[in-house]
Amino acid sequence: MRVLIVEDDDKTACALAAGLGSTGFSTAVARTGEEGFLLLSAESFDLVVLDWMLPGRDGVDILRAVRKRGTKTPVLLLTARDSVVDRVLGLESGADDYLIKPFAFAELVARIRSLLRRAATAEPLKKTVADLQVDLEARRALRTGKPIQLTPREFDLLTYLLRQPGQVVTREMLARDVWKESNRMTPLDNVIDVHIAHLRRKVDEGHAVKLIHTVRGVGFVLREEACG
């Protein structure tokens, strides 16, 4: 599970990243609300730990912006503001949970795991884009009602693209989140390109509406697009 920490205090940010890393989470850190918003726009995270008081745009501003955009990633809001009015404001702005500073690290981890369980339960087990249907539980994909024979890696790759429809995903994101090779010394670009080519052939070949597209110099995107 990958967690984005948005926290401007270096000591707190480093402590959270180290603690969550030792608990088995992969983490990324943003020091400002704007940096956090940009990371959420460009990469995929399972959960966000978001500090309320940030330089520039504060946590609630960022929270409102990502919710307005349709982002459903669970957000745990951290703040020293403990009045009922503040808690209501945070939750109504789109926070999934609220933790008052100072807090015990064990409670933070427990709340994160609770939010992740809730999010996993809430995710639809069947996803559809155009005439493509994917059953996450049965690990089965169909196009116009016809089964698509996918390898386990190809299915994981398709699922990753499906979870971010219309959003460009980079090769670095795929290496980290699908291949789980974030620390590899040599890039997986060629391997990823080969798998994307096989997946595109199986999903799009023979169909007027193409779903898997290469964004030159950036990565790949899943969206409806009729061929010209």
C-alpha positions in Angstrom: 0.0 0.0 0.0 1.3 3.4 -1.0 0.7 6.4 1.3 1.3 10.1 0.5 2.3 12.2 3.5 1.6 16.0 3.1 3.4 17.6 6.0 5.5 20.8 6.1 7.4 20.0 9.3 10.5 18.1 8.3 10.9 16.3 11.6 7.2 15.1 11.6 7.3 14.2 7.9 10.5 12.1 8.3 9.2 10.4 11.4 5.9 9.5 9.7 7.7 8.2 6.6 10.2 6.1 8.6 7.5 4.7 10.9 5.1 3.8 8.1 8.0 2.4 6.1 8.9 0.1 9.0 5.2 -1.0 9.2 5.2 -2.1 5.6 3.9 0.9 3.7 5.5 2.6 0.8 5.5 6.4 1.3 6.0 9.6 -0.6 6.4 13.0 1.1 5.2 16.5 0.0 6.2 19.6 2.0 3.4 21.9 0.8 -0.3 21.5 -0.1 0.5 22.5 -3.7 3.2 19.8 -4.0 0.8 17.3 -2.5 -1.9 18.2 -5.0 0.5 17.8 -7.9 1.6 14.4 -6.7 -2.0 13.3 -6.3 -2.6 14.5 -9.9 0.4 12.6 -11.3 0.7 9.4 -9.3 -1.5 6.8 -7.7 -1.8 6.5 -3.9 -3.9 4.2 -1.6 -4.2 6.8 1.1 -3.2 10.4 2.0 -2.1 11.6 5.4 -2.8 15.4 5.1 -1.8 18.1 7.6 -4.3 20.9 7.9 -1.8 23.8 8.5 0.4 24.0 5.4 2.2 26.9 3.8 0.3 28.5 0.9 -2.8 26.4 0.3 -3.8 24.6 3.5 -4.9 21.1 3.8 -8.6 21.8 3.7 -8.2 23.8 0.4 -6.3 20.9 -1.1 -8.9 18.4 0.2 -11.7 20.4 -1.4 -9.8 20.6 -4.7 -9.1 16.9 -5.0 -12.7 16.0 -4.0 -14.1 18.5 -6.5 -12.0 16.8 -9.2 -13.5 13.4 -8.3 -10.5 11.9 -6.5 -11.8 9.2 -4.0 -8.5 8.3 -2.4 -9.0 8.1 1.4 -7.7 11.1 3.3 -6.7 11.1 7.0 -6.5 14.8 8.2 -4.0 15.7 10.9 -4.5 18.9 12.9 -4.1 20.5 16.3 -7.5 22.1 15.9 -9.8 20.1 18.1 -13.0 22.0 18.3 -16.2 20.5 17.1 -16.6 23.2 14.5 -13.1 22.4 13.1 -13.8 18.6 13.0 -17.1 19.2 11.2 -15.4 21.4 8.7 -12.7 18.9 8.0 -15.1 16.0 7.5 -17.5 18.1 5.4 -14.6 19.2 3.2 -14.0 15.5 2.3 -11.8 14.0 5.0 -12.5 10.3 5.7 -11.0 10.5 9.2 -9.5 13.1 11.6 -6.7 12.7 14.0 -5.8 15.4 16.6 -2.1 16.3 17.3 -0.3 15.1 19.3 -1.2 11.5 18.6 0.2 8.0 19.2 1.8 6.5 16.2 0.0 3.2 16.8 -3.3 5.0 16.6 -2.3 6.6 13.3 -1.4 3.1 11.8 -4.7 1.7 13.1 -6.7 4.5 11.5 -4.9 4.1 8.2 -5.5 0.4 8.1 -9.2 0.9 9.0 -9.5 3.4 6.1 -7.8 1.1 3.7 -10.1 -1.8 4.7 -13.1 0.4 4.2 -11.8 1.6 0.8 -11.2 -2.0 -0.4 -14.7 -3.0 0.6 -16.2 0.0 -1.2 -14.4 -0.5 -4.5 -16.7 -2.0 -7.1 -15.7 -5.5 -8.1 -16.7 -4.9 -11.7 -15.4 -2.0 -13.7 -16.5 -0.9 -17.2 -15.0 1.5 -19.8 -16.9 1.7 -23.1 -17.6 -2.0 -24.0 -14.8 -3.3 -21.9 -15.9 -5.1 -18.7 -13.5 -6.3 -16.0 -14.4 -8.5 -13.0 -11.8 -7.9 -10.3 -12.9 -10.8 -8.2 -13.0 -13.4 -10.9 -10.0 -11.8 -12.7 -11.8 -11.9 -16.0 -12.0 -9.3 -18.8 -14.5 -9.1 -21.7 -14.8 -6.8 -24.7 -18.2 -6.7 -26.4 -19.1 -9.7 -24.3 -16.2 -11.8 -25.5 -13.6 -13.1 -23.1 -10.0 -11.6 -23.4 -7.3 -14.1 -22.5 -4.8 -12.3 -20.3 -1.8 -13.4 -18.4 -1.7 -12.5 -14.7 0.7 -9.6 -15.3 -1.5 -8.3 -18.2 -4.6 -8.4 -16.0 -2.8 -6.5 -13.2 -1.6 -3.9 -15.8 -5.1 -3.5 -17.2 -6.6 -3.2 -13.6 -4.0 -0.5 -12.8 -5.0 1.5 -15.9 -8.7 1.0 -15.1 -8.3 2.4 -11.6 -7.1 5.7 -13.2 -9.3 6.1 -16.3 -8.3 9.1 -18.3 -5.1 9.7 -16.2 -1.7 9.2 -17.8 0.4 6.7 -15.9 4.2 6.7 -16.3 6.5 3.8 -16.7 8.0 4.6 -13.3 4.5 4.2 -11.8 4.0 0.9 -13.5 7.4 -0.4 -12.4 6.7 0.6 -8.8 3.0 -0.3 -8.5 2.6 -3.3 -10.9 6.1 -4.8 -11.0 6.9 -3.8 -7.4 10.4 -2.8 -8.6 10.9 0.7 -7.3 14.5 0.0 -6.2 15.7 -1.7 -9.4 18.9 -0.3 -10.8 18.0 -0.8 -14.5 14.8 0.5 -15.9 11.9 -1.8 -16.9 10.9 0.4 -19.8 11.4 -2.3 -22.5 9.6 -4.9 -20.4 6.7 -2.6 -19.8 6.4 -1.5 -23.4 6.3 -5.2 -24.5 3.5 -5.9 -22.0 1.5 -2.8 -23.0 1.8 -3.8 -26.7 0.5 -7.3 -25.9 -2.3 -5.9 -23.8 -3.3 -3.3 -26.4 -3.4 -6.0 -29.1 -5.7 -8.2 -27.0 -8.0 -5.3 -25.9 -8.1 -3.1 -28.9 -7.4 -5.2 -32.0 -10.5 -5.3 -34.3 -12.4 -2.6 -32.4 -13.1 0.9 -33.9 -12.9 2.5 -30.4 -9.4 2.2 -29.0 -8.9 2.2 -25.2 -5.2 1.9 -24.5 -3.1 4.8 -25.8 0.6 5.9 -25.6 1.3 9.5 -24.6 4.6 10.0 -26.2 7.4 10.8 -23.8 5.1 10.5 -20.7 3.4 7.1 -20.4 0.0 5.4 -21.1 -3.6 6.2 -20.6 -6.9 4.2 -20.7 -9.7 6.2 -22.4 -12.3 5.9 -25.2 -11.0 7.2 -28.5 -12.3 6.3 -31.9 -9.6 5.7 -34.5 -9.3 8.4 -37.2 
